[in-house]
Amino acid sequence: MRESFSEERAESDAERAEGVVKDGLRGLRWSEGDLERRAKGDPQKLKLAFQLRAKTTATIQWIAQRLKMGTSTHLNHLLYWHRRETRR
């Protein structure tokens, strides 16, 4: 059975997002375990979340879960305040 275009695209978007995470972890010299050990609002996690928002179609919920940043509401709050602080 042939997959639909939207299913193929969703898989491609998920792979792209996962690639950004893997590249980010490699650049930070972090392991998957570091995502668990570090604080939900760790500045490096926040930078990686910004990269994911800029480079992929990943949802806030997916990013929050994948980076171990708590709830999507918490991540939205962090992103809002970070954007606000950097505009000054």
Summary of the structure (lengths in Angstrom):
residues: 88
radius of gyration: 14.1
end to end distance: 53.7
largest distance: 53.7
contacts: 218
relative contact order: 0.13
helix: 74%
strand: 0%
